[in-house]
Amino acid sequence: MASSARLWDEVADHLAAADHAVYAVDLRGHGDSDTPESGYDIPTAVADLVAASAALGLDRVVVAGHSWGGNISVRLTAEHPELVAALALVDGGWLEPAKAFPSWDAFVGALRPASLEGATVQSVSDYFRAIHPDWSPAAIEAAVDTMRVNADGSLSRRMSTEQHMSILHSIWNEPPRPWYPAIDVPTLLMPAIPKGADAKWADRIRSRIRETTADLRHATMREYLDSEHDLHAQHPRRVADDLLDLARGLQPVSNAR
């Protein structure tokens, strides 16, 4: 949510070096995609991905979804099983904010976009370098690129507050759990265990994810200790290696009809 495909660039480089074609999609209102007035919800995002796959001539893809994108990827896999060969959920795909937050207001308060008044490319780059000291320069640049650079050098968000809120409503009202029983492909859970999490906190994270995803019949977990939410920006090589392992485990499909 409010990210861009460019944060996957370094993961994509590793995958392409292993001779895999890679496609990263900016959802509507994100990155280089258009920003129509409406359609900021999970069903529309799924429909957009189906249309993009058809336009690119893709089927039996390995789908990786991060955060909100994980929830979208779950529903895509459940509704369009012919399209997805395997599923990777990158610190997402099990988001159930109605259970994690005491109220809708608390959820919105945690995820409402911060003001960008007075923000510039330099100030935001400095801020990202300070809070993500182990991110590469390319990842920092990609994070800044999630915002729009105006003619005067200031920054603004690509989506309106109303569009952002529409996504939050969809996340709140449409949890992924009901779609798990329809998923019959290998699924890799890739949770971030935050830096500083003690053993009890880490166990709570693991237990919550296992309980939530219990209906995913072919799921395995590879956790990322001492990590941030944006695993693909922080650990691009490791994320790529895990995706390659997932892809290598798939059986080839016969061309016979």
C-alpha positions, 0 to 999 in steps of 0.5 A: 500500500502506497509503495511501488514496484521499484522496491522490488528492483534488487529482488528482480535483478537476482531472479533475472540473473537466474534466468527467470522472467520477472514482472512487477506490477504497480497497482492503480494509484501506485508508482507509474500506474494511473490514478483513477477516481475509484477502484481502491479495493481488493476485488478491483486489484485482483481484476487488474492483476488478471487483466495485466496477466492476460495482456502479458500472456502469463499463466502458472506464475509464481506470485509474490505479494507483500503486506496488503499485496499479500492479501490481494495475492491470496484472493487472486490465487483462490479465484484464479487457480489456473493463473497461479502455480505457487504463492509467496506471502511476504510479511502479509497475506494474513492481515486481519486488522479487525482482530489486531486492533481494538477498533477501526479508529485505532487501525486508521490512526496507525496507518493514516498517511503522514503529512508531507508538508515541507518534505523534499527529496533530500529530507525524505532521503535523509529520513529513510537512510536514518531509519533503514541504515541497512538499505542500499542506495537503490532501495532508498531511491526507490522508497522516495520514488513512491511519492510524486516529485513536484515542479518545485522539488516538494513531494506529494502522495500519489493517492488522495487521502480518500483513495488511501482510506478506501484501501484501508476499508477493504483491508478491514472488511475483507480479510484473506482467511475465507479464501485459504481453503480454495488454495491448492498450490505451494505457499511460502509464508515469509514473516518479519520478526522485528529486531528487538523482539524477545522470545515471547514476542516472536512466539506470539507472532509465529503462533498468530500467523500459524493460527490464521493460516491453518487452512492453507494446506500446502504452506511452509514458513521461513521467518526473517529474524531481526527484520523490517516489514519491507523484507524485499528492500532490506534483504533482496538477495535472501527474498530472491533465493527463497522465491527461487527455491519455491519456483524450483520445487514446482513440477513442469507442466506438459504441453500435451493437450 
